[in-house]
Amino acid sequence: MAERSSGGAVGAAGRAPVADRADAIRNVVLVGHSGAGKTTLVEQLLAATGTIQRPGRVEDGNTVSDFDEVEVRQQRSVNLALAPLVHNGIKINLLDTPGYADFVGDLRAGLRAADAALFVVSASEGIDGLTQMLWEECAQVGMPRAVVITKIDHQRADFDEVLATCQDVFGDGVAPLYLPVITNGHVNGLIGLLTQKFYNYATGTRTENEPGPEYEGRIEEYRGTLIEGIIQESEDESLMERYLEGEPIDTKVLIEDLEKAVARGSFYPVLCSGLGVGAMEILEVVTQGFPSPLEHPLPEITDLSGKPVKVNACDPDGPLVAEVVKTTSDPYVGRISLVRVFSGTLRPDMTVHVSGHGLADRGHEDHDVDERIGTLTCPLGKHQRPIGKGAAGDVVAVAKLSRAETGDTLSEVDRPLLMTAWAMPDPLLPVAIRAKSKADEDKLSQALGRLVAEDPTLRLENNAETRQLVLWCMGEAHTDVLLDRLAKRHGVEVERVELRVPLRETFGGKCQAMGRNVKQTGGHGQYAICHLEVEPLPSGSGFEFVDKIVGGVVPRQFIPSVEKGVRAQMERGVVAGYPVVDVRVTLYDGKAHSVDSSDMAFQIAGQLALKEAASKVPTLLLEPVDEISVLVADDYVGSVMSDLSSRRGRVLGTEPVGTGRTLVKAEVPELEITRYAIDLRSMSHGTGTFTRSFLRYEPLPPNLASKVTAAH
């Protein structure tokens, strides 16, 4: 498998690779924490196959997959990027993903488009919590995986220690195929554990030699573990018995069994990569061990009514089923959609049906429209190279789909279909913004619409109560990138403002008050007097208006006017500008004038009476309280519970979830968790997640209430 000799397929950098058969395609996503070396590894693989002349550097801002100006400036990936190459006649679509938790939307899109994953782990830094969680996620769906330990030439690199960590964290089936040979801090080459050959890179090209006798003990130790792991996964049950009896197992048989186990997702080879070392070995594992799209099961497909539809996987002549995994909008180029074709064939200028459902709460309206496809391209970073078709199994870019958004399904016009959307985490960091100028305000709505279409982890909220425009983001880095794109890509300058949490007001006791609206100026005046009784109701009761007028002291036609005025004043608040809730207002007396009384006069009287009542009894500010569920590793449960208590929260209980994780449930005021998405990530080293839902309103503590009232 990974140790068969081969040469890279050298091709012109400007020519787009084309795969005519699905079995000649490998869709591979690179996963790992920020700084692990995913983008650098992509550069090495592109250079090894002649796709580019020389590998770029993240520090120099000239890599293929980090071409966005934000990525160049920040020197880290924030977008999903496609980098296709060809090795031994196999087209490999490398999907480089961000390694920072804020950009998990693009990471999950990469997982959706791929058939196998390369988990990239730094030899100098090890494994973070996010990488571990993604490994478990891939395990749940049976995605084939391999591990690449990068930076083996780093001065702090410790291959053996990181390998042991991988085996401990990722579990059974993780075993190395190669061992690095390092002399005086320089990586000279790799020892193949199955072939027991030394692949020497000291001269810049790979040559094959015998390993020195000083490596015999190390080879024997790791080779025995590797062979036992392969045999355990073998479908030939006699292999184990023959091995235990001391019979040598043919290397070719071991390689074939290894390839099958990797493709099934039951064995996970560990490879290594350093400067100029390891690229060819990784390419051989990808082409010979990873499955083609033909072996990848399709996501659930339905018609527009929700009825399941059976579609054969990767049939180029079957019904068209494709999915938009990434959308980018450019003010000059327009919208470009990165599409994974699961069935059928996409061609330029054909008309397709675009279906989008299930994300209405994030600003994505359900839509079913027919659109004409523009140019089809095979992107290499920012370069779009035209192609004649996108066949089943491939990943291509489609231009000018003006309505298509990330997650949408493309299908035939006369047979519209819908793919079940992949799971997306809820954005839980609210950020209030406003346009800096009138010109920016005019352009803001359209620019935000484009951002929402690109990013399903962004939710846009126009809060009618607080009159604020709120972006719900994944974290601070996500927010910074969004605001940067508004400014640089769309020319819209915005500024952050303090987030207002929608509070409520209520009355703290029962009282009576009079509203007097008498204005007589010689002409037609205003005359309305009403007497109200105001009393609080239990939480959640809402508003009650009671009419107890007798004898016609307030004419019947003006009683609804009093109620209308009271309701209007309740919306504006009586203390701090927040709506009044949970009160009963009784109209029990009043006076009217035969000429000067009117609907508006009694509305104003009702408003004055409610404000008068607020000055007679204590008024309470109410704050929203959420129920939150925090899923966190057992090591951080104590810290999380202590932190929730410090936020005026009430911990309701805990329950174990799977192995090594606990779900903590609590009731916490919204005022205390506006930035909890950031704080929890810091507290749990990126492994904690939480959900929140509104529960009820409760009185705000007096010290906080006085600050809010004073600010108003």
URNOR-V906910 format. One record per helix or strand. SS is the DSSP state (a for helix, b for strand). FROM is the first residue (numbers start at 1). LEN is the number of residues. If there is no record, write none. Layout:
SS	FROM	LEN
SS	FROM	LEN
This chain:
a	22	3
b	25	7
a	38	11
a	69	6
b	81	7
b	90	7
a	101	13
b	116	7
b	126	1
a	129	13
b	144	7
a	159	12
b	174	3
b	178	6
b	186	7
b	197	4
b	207	4
a	213	21
a	238	7
a	251	14
b	268	5
b	274	1
b	277	1
a	279	11
a	293	3
b	301	3
b	308	1
b	321	10
b	334	10
b	345	3
b	351	6
a	360	3
b	367	6
b	376	5
b	383	4
b	389	3
b	395	5
b	409	4
b	415	1
b	417	3
b	429	7
a	438	17
b	459	5
b	468	6
a	476	13
b	494	4
b	504	4
b	511	9
b	526	11
b	543	5
a	556	17
b	580	1
b	583	10
a	599	16
b	619	15
a	634	13
b	650	7
b	661	9
a	670	3
a	676	8
b	689	11
a	702	10
